[in-house]
Amino acid sequence: MDMVITRLFPNVGLPFLESVRGTGSMERDWDNRAKIGAQISVTGTASVEEEQAQARLNLDNRILQGINLNKGSVVLEIGCGLGTYLKLFSGRVKEVHGVDISGEMLKKAKERLRDCSNVFLYKTEGQLDMFPNRHFDFVYSVGVFQHFPSKHLVYGYFRDTSRVLKVGGEFAFHVDGRYYLKWRRIKGGTARGVVFSPAEVRENLEKYGFQINNIREENTIGMIVSGVLVKDHKLEV
């Protein structure tokens, strides 16, 4: 029900609901959602056709705005879920890799993507340590960081992305930009996660060598941020 409410009323905050949804474990909660109803949990619609049409519009008109990719590009998605965006990318780039914390989601994605030979799936525990340094031309995350219960988990992906992305490569993602929901500035749940201000996103990206290209749709559940890695900041050995 909370997923439906989020979809219908994206800018409404319901503290009493947000405090009780989920177990507190991202992996366990998303495994459960995958078993109960992966399609509606991830996309907000029961129609695969509607989901794919929405994803294509979102990709072309929002996520890839100002991003330059070609048939030789190697791409990574953080939080690939059912693999909808991976499939869209598979015909556009050389390779596309997807990570997700939910093994159940990955099982469903593997079935959907069985005919896509240039798509690769990985189970993550919240890091990108399965990838080498400076491997990707583009890293993106669509509708995922909005479900993170704490900011340090999101910032961990900023750090890891700065390692696996090539210098000059680009990073685009959504966060929940409804900073006026004060009770979720520090802690959220795994359905409705923490909220961010543009200033703190900018500060934490710049810390890892990113230059912000733009921040769009501020004060919404789907604030879009894009940046380019301009500094080869010190990598952990």
N, C-alpha and C positions, 0 to 999 in steps of 0.2 A: 504493500500500500504506500509506503514512504516513497518508493521509486515513482509511482504514479503521481503522487502529490508533487514531487520534485519536477516532473515533466509538465504538469498542468499549471503549476504556480511556482515557476523557478525563482522568483524574487521574494517569496514569502518564507520567513523563518518560523519554525515551530520547535522551540526548545524542548518541550515535553516529549515530543516524538524523537528528536535527535539524541536525546540522552539515553534512550532505552533500546534503540535499534542495534542489533548485532551483538557479537560476543566480545569484541575488542581485538580479535585476531583477524587481520586482513585476509590471510590465507584461508582460515576456516570459514569466515563469512562469505567470501567469494566462491569457495567450493560449494557451500550450501546453496547459494543463489544459482550457481550453475546447475545443480541437481534439481532444484525446484522449478526454475524457469530461466535458463540462460538468455534466451532471446529477449524477453521483456526486461530482465534485469540490466542487461548491457545497453540495449538500444532504446528501450521505452516503447517499442512497438512489437506486436506479434507477427507482423508481416515482413518476411525476408525481402520481398521486392521493395517495400517502402523503406526499409532499413538501407538497402543498397543505393537507392535513389538519393536518400538524404545524405549518405556518406559521400557519394560522388560530388554533390553540390558543396558540402562542407569542405571537402578536400580542395576542390578547384577554386572556390570563391573565398575561402577563409584561411585554411592551413597553408596552402602553397602560394599565397599572395606574396609576391616579391622573391620567391625561392626559385633558384635556377637548378634544374636537374636534367640529366640526359641518360641515354641508354647505357652509359658506363658507370652510373652512380651506384653506390652501395649505401643502403638506407637501414635505419633501425627504428622500430616502434617500441616504446616503453608502455607496457600494459596493453597487449594486443588483443586480449579478450577472445572473441570468436573469429578473429582474423579478417574482418570485413575490409579494413584499410590495407592490410597486407595484400589481399587479392587485387585491389585496385592498383597498388604499386607494382605488382608482379609483371604487368605488361608494359611498364614505363621505364624500369631501371634494370641494372644488371643483377643485383641481389637485394632482397629485403629480408631482414631478420626481425623477429618479434620475441619479446620476453613478457612473461606474466607470472604473478605470484600464485595463481590458481592452477593446479594440475588438472582439475576438472574442466576448466575453460580451455586449456591447451588440448585436451583430448578431443573436444568438439571442434576446435580450430583445425586440428590435424585432419579430421575427416572432411571438413569443408575445403581444405586446401590441398587435397591429395593429388590434384592435377597440376599444381603449381610447382615446378621443379626448382625454381630459384627462390623459394620461400623456406626459411629455416626458423624453427621454434625452439625456445629454451625456457626451462623453469628457473625462476629467479627467487632468491630470498631477500631481494631488495637492493641488490648490487648488480653491476655490469662486469663482474670479474671474469666472466667467460670469454671476454673479447680482448684482443690485443690493443696496444696504444695506437692512436691515430689511424683507425680503420675505416671510419664512416664519413661520408660526404654530407649526410643529413640525418639528424635524429629528431623524432617528433613524438608527441604524446597527445592523444585526443580523448578528452573526457575522463581522465584517469586521476590526475592529481586532486581533483575535486573530492575524491573519496579517501584521501589520506588523513588519518586521525591526528597527525602531528607534523609540524613544519620541518623538523630535522630530517624526516624521511624524504621529503621533496628535495631539500637541499642536498641530501646525499646523492640523488640522481643528477643534480646540477654538477656536483663534483665529479661523478663518474663519467658523465657526458663530456666534460672538459678533457678527460683522458682519452676516451675512445674516438672522439671527433677529430678530424683533421683540422689543422689550423687553416682558417678560411672557410671551414664548414659551418653549416647553419643548424640552429636548434629552434624548434617551434613547439608550443605546448599551450594547453589550457590550464588555468587555475580558477578557483572560485574567487571572484573579485568583489564579493558583497561584504566589504570590510565594515559596513554599518551593522552587521550581525555580531555585536561585540562579544557574545558568549562563545563564539567559535573562533576567536582570534588566536587562542592558545591551544585549544583542544577541540577535536571534532570526533565524529564516528567514522565507520567504514562505508556508510551510505552518504551521509552529509559530512564532509570533512572540514578541515580548517580553512579559513578565509584569509586572503592576502590583500595588502595594499600595493599599488604599483611601485612605491618607493622601496619597500622591503624586497620585492622581487628583483628590482634593478640592482640594489645593493649586493644581494647575494649572488647574482649572476656575474657582476663585475668582479667580485672577489675571486672567481675562478677563470677570469680572462675573457669573459664575453663582453661584447659591445651590443647594446640594445638597438635593434632596428626599429621596432615599434611595439606599442602596447595598445591594443584595441578592445573595444567593448568593455570598458572599465565599469565597475559597479554592477556587473552581471555574473551569473553563475559560470559563464564561459568566457572569461577574460582571456584574450589571446595575446601571447607574448612571443616575439621572435628576436633572435640575436645571432651574431656571428662570433666565432671564436677567433679573437685577434691576438691573443697572447699565448705562447707556449709555456704555461705556468708550470712550476716544478711538479714533476710527476713522482708519486710515491713508488719506491722500489720494492 
